[in-house]
């Protein structure tokens, strides 16, 4: 399917692509790595009749600008989110963050002081350890991976992203997840964002998790092979009033394994 973000926002001289659709209370969707706003493609159609949905591609991801020397770390993504919230004139919207999007939401809330009506986190990167295994190898040898032949890179990328789902994902459904990272520019961008993984960005917010001011729901795929469900239980224990809902038969990319679980959570009033 075509997935086009038809609006542009200038962030520190770089172009960020975003889209807005639907009617109702505002709801902001923040994707993670190595994905794009496309992760919401099964979910948005069920939201737009009851929510005004705002979504975008993180800097250096998806349809947003990718360039050599770009800072795409977690240290800049919360600053981007703050500027987008101002651009959209949103003071306290509901917000959802998946993976790195979860860290971005938490950093925006706890470090930048932005308020949210409700926060939903889906398998978020929030607690150490993360960025281990293959990610650590890339960090140590990023130029080597950038220089790989295109077919070898695509094979690595395909295997990497397939690991995010519990159910096998057909090749045609996988392709939109691969496309932003293909070609010379996409390949460099894929390894650039991994090369900038840094646990200090989540270590920085962990002492402040007790200060979360919004109702919090955490969704976690029970078969997540990237971030074990133990992270979800620990995170919920550190945030007062947080509720953890585990999703059976789902891996890290709940959006593909069980999109109905996300839709149901977002359309159910907070307790």
Secondary structure, 3 states (H helix, E strand, C coil): CCCCCCEEEEECCEEEEEEEECCCEEEEEECCCCCCHHHHCCCHHHHCCCEEEEEECCCCCCCCCCCCCCCCCHHHHHHHHHHHHHHCCCCCCEEEEECHHHHHHHHHHHCCCCCCCEEEEECCCCCCCCCCCHHHHHHHCHHHHHCCCHHHHHHHHHHHHHCCCCCCCCHHHHHHHHHCCCHHHHHHHHHHHHHCCCCHHHHHHHCCHHHCCCEEEEEEECCCCCCCHHHHHHHHHHCCCCEEEEECCCCCCHHHHCHHHHHHHHHCCCC
